[in-house]
Amino acid sequence: MIDNILSKETISRLLLIAKKAGEIAAESQGGNIIVFKKIDNSEVTNIDIEISKYISKEISIITPNIKIVCEENDVRNIDEDIFWLVDPIDGTSSFINNEDEFSINIALVKNKKAIFGIIYAPKFDGGKLAYIDHENNVILNERTISKSLSNKFYERLRITTSKRTNDQEIKDFVKQHYGNYLNNFSIYKYSASIKFLLLLENKVDIFIALRQTMEWDTAPGQALIEALNKNCNIIFKENKNFIIKEAMLYKKNNFLNNYFIIK
């Protein structure tokens, strides 16, 4: 068992919550969606808020003593070492634009590490559900993903990154850290947690994040990929140099992530 909180029954209930939240999002898309601007000028919809309230209520019933940090909730500063991280719709812009690259994200953080995650993308590629079961297996659409080994040889380096990432930045990164592949790599740009799903399906080799992300964007994905023996390390950029450092942790100031690489 991952943790004594995460029994088989509890995970089953969490999966039902994620699926219901995904149904709400999918059925609402293209309908009467109201878009608001938040203080940071990012977009949020009435559906984000509805799903946020739903997930928070349901998880509170399952684990009443564990706080929930959700993108659309007010809780931001917590003292506890264990807490839930929720993004009711990861990829709100795609959702608003009636695209399929959005997901429901639920993660459990303990001692600054993401130890459990669910990503449900109800419309992407026919629907994708990834999670960690009670035996620490990674399940994708009811199929167990075999554990991977890092530092393998790539025939062609397949990189996924944000749609907002500049191609030249990726090229500079490859030149510094994967020089043998400078003329032999491909870039696949996606929104939200879809990039983690591509890693799970072995459709890409590494994920390079050189744009701002929040902890609720990444926690479930990091839990999933680390359960497969892959690594998520933070990146610092000094002038034009990309420096790969220690593993990415959680419960940071303002829940803001560093740049990072998953390999």
C-alpha positions, 0 to 999 in steps of 0.5 A: 500500500502506498500509504495507510490512507490510500486503501483499495476502497479509498482509491476506488472512491477517488476514481469515481470522483475524478470520473464524475468531475470529468463527466461534468467538464465534458458535458459542459464544454461547448455550452453556456460557459462563463469565463472570469479573469482571476487576480493574476489575469489567468482565466477560470470558468464557472465549470472550474468552480463547480468541479472544485466545489464538488471534488473538495466536498467529496474528498472531505467526506473520505478524508475529513482530517486532511486539508485540500489545496485546490487551484480555485479554493482559498486555502494557500498556506498550510502547516500540515505535512500531508495534504491533497492537491487538486486542479479541477480543470488543468488546461482551462484555456483548452477547455474554453476553446473546445479542445480536448487537452484538459484533465482532472488532477488529484494528488496526495502530497506527504513530506513534500513529495507527491505520493499518489496521483490521478489524471483523468482526461475525459476527451483526449484520444477517446479518454485517458485515466491514469492513477496509482493503485493500492499496490503502487502500480501505475494503471492507464485505462485499466492496463498496468504500465511496466516500470521503466529504467532511466538513462536509456538510449534513445533512437531519436529523442522525443521531447514534449513541452508546453505549447508556449515554449520557444523552440530555440530554448528547447534546442539550447537545452538539447545542445547542453544536455543531449548533444548527441541528439542535436540533429536527431530530436522531435518536439511535441507540444501539448497543454496541461497534463497530457504531457504526462500521459504521453510519457506513460504511453512511451510516446515521448522520452522526456518532458522539459518544462521551461514555463511557469507551472503550479504544484497542482498542475504537476503533482499527480503526474510526478507521482505517476512517473516516479512510481515508474522509476523516472526522475523529475529534477528542477532546472535553473536557468543562469544566463543561457545555461540550463542547470539540472539540480535536485528532485522537485518537491512540493509545499513551496512558497505560493505553490509555484514550481521551478522549471523541471525535466522528467526523464 
